[in-house]
Structure formats: structure tokens, C-alpha cells
Amino acid sequence: MIFLRPLGTGKTLFTSLGIRPCQTGHRVAFVIAAQWVTRLAAAHGGFECR
């Protein structure tokens, strides 16, 4: 799941929902949107700003 919301609208609550799966052995990724952009760009050989 990806949660995109403005500041102060409950993202921390949704983050807390990921803690229980971690405790039971599931993999959960906690990253900010900028980190996803960097990862996706690297996976596709970089990107060019125009």
C-alpha cells in the first residue's frame, strides 16, 4: 500500500499499521516518496530531466 497525504492527515497512524506485520515476520518497507523515485530511476538506468 502507498499512502500519499498532506501533512497532519494520519500517515503516522497508517505507518503504525505496518508494525504488526513486521512483528509476525512479514516484510514491510517504510520509505518516503523521494526514496521511491530514486529507487525506480536507478532500476531503469537513471532518468533525464527536461
KOLSE-588496 format. One line per 3 residues: number of its first residue (from 0); for each residue x, z, y of N, C-alpha, C, O. Coordinates in Angstrom, 3 decimals. Atoms other than C-alpha are relative to their C-alpha. Example, Ala and Ser with C-alpha at 12.3 -4.5 7.8 and 13.67 -1.06 7.14 Angstrom:
BEGIN
0) 0.890:0.000:-1.190:12.300:7.800:-4.500:0.900:0.000:1.200:1.936:0.665:1.181 | -0.820:-0.060:-1.190:13.670:7.140:-1.060:-0.770:0.730:1.090:-0.261:0.899:2.198 $
END
This chain:
BEGIN
0) 0.829:0.000:-1.168:0.000:0.000:0.000:0.878:0.000:1.237:1.970:0.568:1.241 | -0.690:0.019:-1.287:1.093:-0.645:3.544:-0.975:0.515:1.046:-2.111:0.049:1.139 | 0.832:-0.563:-1.053:-0.262:1.390:6.421:0.589:-0.352:1.347:1.678:0.109:1.688 $
3) -0.413:0.376:-1.343:0.039:-0.146:9.880:-1.028:0.569:0.967:-2.176:0.126:1.004 | 0.924:-0.633:-0.930:-1.489:2.035:12.552:0.764:0.455:1.232:1.976:0.660:1.164 | -0.642:-0.501:-1.213:-0.768:3.152:16.117:0.459:1.450:-0.168:0.117:2.121:-1.142 $
6) -0.467:-1.383:0.010:0.930:6.440:16.903:-1.174:0.971:-0.001:-2.189:0.745:0.659 | 0.992:-1.059:-0.014:-1.078:9.561:16.158:-1.299:-0.298:-0.721:-2.326:0.308:-0.416 | 1.253:0.369:0.667:-3.607:7.963:13.812:0.008:0.292:-1.497:-0.764:-0.311:-2.242 $
9) 0.093:-0.456:1.376:-2.834:9.624:10.485:0.968:-0.583:-1.010:0.770:-0.395:-2.210 | -0.942:0.548:0.977:0.114:7.793:8.931:0.711:1.103:-0.785:1.036:0.914:-1.957 | -0.647:-1.109:0.704:1.715:11.152:8.076:-0.874:0.481:-1.154:-0.362:0.829:-2.218 $
12) 0.919:-0.365:1.082:-1.362:12.020:6.042:0.153:-0.958:-1.172:0.233:-0.532:-2.324 | -0.153:0.985:1.068:-1.015:8.784:4.099:1.355:0.120:-0.679:1.464:-0.090:-1.887 | -1.317:-0.224:0.582:2.692:9.463:3.602:-0.056:1.151:-0.996:0.548:1.087:-2.067 $
15) 0.104:-1.146:0.903:1.809:12.803:2.058:-0.672:-0.387:-1.312:-0.425:0.248:-2.338 | 0.638:0.454:1.229:-0.339:10.938:-0.470:1.014:-0.618:-0.967:0.740:-0.719:-2.163 | -1.036:0.561:0.859:2.868:9.349:-1.798:0.843:1.055:-0.687:1.580:0.738:-1.621 $
18) -0.836:-1.059:0.572:4.459:12.699:-2.623:-0.409:0.314:-1.438:0.455:0.464:-2.301 | 0.461:-0.331:1.355:2.317:13.443:-5.682:0.457:-1.029:-1.032:0.942:-0.635:-2.093 | -0.531:0.971:0.979:3.172:10.146:-7.429:1.497:0.184:-0.240:1.962:0.014:-1.366 $
21) -1.432:-0.262:0.179:6.852:10.932:-6.822:0.217:1.174:-0.951:1.084:1.130:-1.824 | -0.133:-1.189:0.832:6.420:14.321:-8.428:-0.343:-0.273:-1.458:0.118:0.442:-2.348 | 0.380:0.321:1.378:4.899:12.710:-11.514:0.823:-1.148:-0.580:0.491:-1.685:-1.637 $
24) -0.923:0.983:0.551:7.731:10.201:-11.940:-0.210:-1.437:0.428:0.507:-2.320:-0.043 | 0.215:1.363:-0.483:6.347:7.134:-10.153:0.952:-0.299:1.155:1.425:0.611:1.836 | -0.861:0.416:-1.103:8.429:5.160:-7.689:-0.851:-0.281:1.235:-1.875:-0.960:1.161 $
27) 0.701:0.179:-1.273:7.318:5.229:-4.062:1.038:-0.337:1.058:2.097:0.289:1.098 | -0.923:0.376:-1.076:9.001:3.545:-1.075:-0.563:0.472:1.333:-1.710:0.182:1.672 | 0.369:-0.432:-1.337:8.881:5.174:2.342:0.950:-0.685:0.976:2.113:-0.295:1.079 $
30) -0.835:0.696:-0.976:10.200:2.803:4.993:-0.839:-0.406:1.205:-2.061:-0.531:1.121 | 0.691:0.487:-1.185:9.351:1.710:8.496:-0.047:-1.524:-0.038:0.705:-2.152:-0.783 | 0.201:1.451:0.017:8.233:-1.851:9.231:1.289:-0.764:0.277:1.534:-1.802:-0.337 $
33) -1.257:0.692:-0.320:11.599:-2.810:10.737:0.904:-0.104:-1.232:1.615:-1.097:-1.395 | -0.804:0.049:1.225:13.285:-1.952:7.420:-0.527:-1.058:-0.965:0.264:-1.723:-1.635 | 0.561:1.046:0.854:10.881:-4.223:5.517:0.391:-1.381:0.503:0.724:-2.262:-0.290 $
36) -0.391:1.291:-0.565:11.624:-7.089:7.900:1.452:-0.305:-0.352:1.775:-1.425:-0.746 | -1.414:0.181:0.334:15.361:-6.586:7.354:0.173:-0.339:-1.474:0.933:-1.245:-1.815 | -0.100:0.265:1.441:14.943:-6.478:3.571:-0.503:-1.390:-0.353:0.140:-2.112:-1.116 $
39) 0.557:1.320:0.293:12.732:-9.568:3.478:0.897:-1.118:0.513:1.082:-2.130:-0.163 | -0.902:1.009:-0.559:15.085:-11.514:5.742:1.244:-0.151:-0.871:1.685:-1.269:-1.134 | -1.189:0.054:0.856:18.084:-10.605:3.570:-0.316:-0.659:-1.327:0.509:-1.405:-1.853 $
42) 0.386:0.582:1.288:16.208:-11.590:0.401:-0.177:-1.522:0.106:-0.046:-2.238:-0.886 | 0.213:1.446:-0.194:15.522:-15.037:1.895:1.169:-0.653:0.711:1.021:-1.727:1.293 | -1.197:0.601:-0.572:19.040:-15.659:3.138:0.090:0.107:1.506:0.762:-0.710:2.137 $
45) -0.056:-0.197:-1.440:18.534:-14.383:6.675:-1.095:-0.763:0.710:-1.908:-1.442:0.083 | 0.998:0.720:-0.791:16.428:-15.747:9.473:0.622:-0.382:1.328:1.648:0.167:1.730 | -0.486:0.501:-1.273:16.916:-17.558:12.734:-1.074:0.216:1.052:-2.227:-0.170:0.863 $
48) 0.939:-0.173:-1.105:15.285:-16.557:15.992:-0.024:-1.260:0.848:1.030:-1.816:1.156 | 0.108:1.206:-0.837:13.989:-19.474:18.051:-0.767:0.306:1.227:-0.970:-0.574:2.064 $
END
